[in-house]
């Protein structure tokens, strides 16, 4: 029975720690950018072609 009290205490400490980290991130402005994620899909991404020039073309 004592184990359940320990587990409840540990879980409350973890939840409090995560809540503190969340508020710390909010205060530092980590979640302030609302515009960029909405328009990121509109920009084209450059695709790099990785061709190996040392291997010969075997399709004859």
C-alpha positions as CSV (number, residue, x, y, z in Angstrom):
1,X,0.0,0.0,0.0
2,X,2.9,2.3,0.7
3,X,4.2,1.8,-2.8
4,X,1.1,3.5,-4.2
5,X,1.7,6.6,-2.1
6,X,5.3,6.7,-3.4
7,X,4.1,6.3,-7.0
8,X,1.5,9.1,-6.6
9,X,4.1,11.4,-5.1
10,X,6.6,10.7,-7.9
11,X,4.0,11.2,-10.6
12,X,2.9,14.5,-9.1
13,X,6.6,15.6,-9.0
14,X,7.0,14.6,-12.7
15,X,3.8,16.4,-13.7
16,X,4.9,19.5,-11.8
17,X,8.3,19.4,-13.5
18,X,6.7,19.2,-16.9
19,X,4.3,22.0,-16.1
20,X,7.2,24.2,-15.0
21,X,9.1,23.4,-18.2
22,X,6.0,24.2,-20.3
23,X,5.6,27.6,-18.6
24,X,9.3,28.3,-18.9
25,X,9.1,27.6,-22.7
26,X,6.0,29.8,-23.0
27,X,7.8,32.7,-21.1
28,X,10.9,32.5,-23.3
29,X,8.7,32.9,-26.5
30,X,9.3,29.5,-28.0
31,X,5.7,29.2,-29.3
32,X,5.3,32.8,-30.6
33,X,5.8,32.1,-34.3
34,X,2.3,31.5,-35.7
35,X,2.9,32.6,-39.3
36,X,5.8,30.5,-40.6
37,X,4.3,27.0,-40.1
38,X,1.2,27.9,-42.0
39,X,3.1,29.1,-45.1
40,X,6.0,26.6,-45.0
41,X,4.2,24.2,-47.4
42,X,4.0,26.9,-50.0
43,X,7.8,27.1,-50.5
44,X,9.5,24.6,-52.7
45,X,12.3,22.6,-51.3
46,X,15.5,22.0,-53.4
47,X,16.1,18.3,-54.1
48,X,19.7,17.3,-54.4
49,X,20.6,14.7,-57.0
50,X,23.1,12.3,-55.6
51,X,24.7,10.7,-58.6
52,X,27.8,8.7,-58.3
53,X,30.0,9.5,-61.3
54,X,32.4,6.5,-60.7
55,X,29.8,3.8,-61.4
56,X,29.2,3.1,-65.1
57,X,25.8,3.1,-66.6
58,X,24.9,-0.6,-67.1
59,X,21.6,-0.1,-69.0
60,X,22.3,-1.2,-72.6
